[in-house]
Amino acid sequence: MKIMHVDASAKREHSNSRALSRYFIEQLRGQGVAPEIDYLDVTVDTPAHVTEAFTIATYTPENERTPAMKATLAASDALCRRLLDADAFIFAMPMYNWSMPSSFKAFIDNIIRTNLTYVFNAQGGIDGVLTRQKTLFITSRGVDLRPGSPFASMDALTPALKAAFGFIGVANPTFVDAQPMQFSDQKSREAALERAQRELDAVAAQWATGVSTVETDQADEASLTV
């Protein structure tokens, strides 16, 4: 299983979302999965923000792009290829002011690309291309945004991620959210992390089962062709 793992917390080694993403990968390995990790830290290698030149190049047909346009799109093209090559995604981030870090928004702006991660179909509609990849979002939130909490209506992160990735084909992403973290007492923070870890344990078991099934099917097919 080739996994694209993206971290987006500015807190680096003090980050809860980073720690949870590492925890999840450890649980996968504990389940017998040997993932190939394609790692990106968008706080270090932040994708360029959209410019006028980027926009013009994106919507220019590929065969009409100038060398300068191709150069403008080169980094974005490479990011899209990394996504297309992966079997699964792990996106880990904190919630900043009710939504995503700006570095991860720049990442999204670079991977929603015409004729790469989405295409126009014969009916004039849009089809996302990233339909086969398992997708996990691991987030940390300062307050409790679960249904029924006073802040539940202020979660702009979950719908934004679902909309952006749904557009490019991710229909059923999994969310594991550690909350509340910042504005809570130590006992509540510990409980939030433990709850997130239990949820990640379950997701790791699900992913491992899927990998085992695929590997078994491939082995059966190989034996039939010998």
C-alpha positions, 0 to 999 in steps of 0.5 A: 500500500502506497500512502501519501501522508501530509502533515500541516501543523505549524507546531511541528514536534509539539503537534497532536495531529502529527503525533496521531498520524504517526500513531496511525501508521504504527498501528497499520504496521502492527496490523501487518501492513508494510506501507510505502510512505510518500511524506509531505510536510506542507509547513516546510514545503508549502505549495505556491499560492495561486497567481494569475499566471497559474490560473491562466496556465491551468485553463489553457489546453495542454497542447497550447501551453507555452514553456513559461506556462508549463514551468508555472504548473510543474510543481502542481503537476508533480503533486497531482501525480503523487496523489494519483500514484497513491493507494491511500491518503493520510491528511493530518492538520489542526483546526485554525480559526474554524478551518484549515491551515493556509498551507493546506489550503495552498495544497488543495489549490494546487491539486484541484486540476482540470484534466488531472484530478477531475475531468469533464464527462460526455454529459458536460458534468464533472467526474473526480479522478481520485475514486479508488484511494482510501482517505483519512483526515486526522484533525485536532480542534481547540474546542469540542465541535461534536454534535450537541456542543455549543460550538458545533455550528462553527466547524468550517473545516469538515465541510470544506474538506469534504467538498474539496476532496469530493470534487476530485473523487473522494466520496467517503473520507474518514475523519478522526478528530481529537477534540477539545484540545486547546480550551479544556482541562488536562483530563479532557485533553487526555480523554480526547487523545485516547478517543482519537487513538481508539478510532484510529485503531479501528480504521487501521484494522479496516485498512489492513483487512482491505490490503489483506483481501487484495493481496489474497486475490492477487495471489489467487490470480497468480496461481491460476496463471502458473 
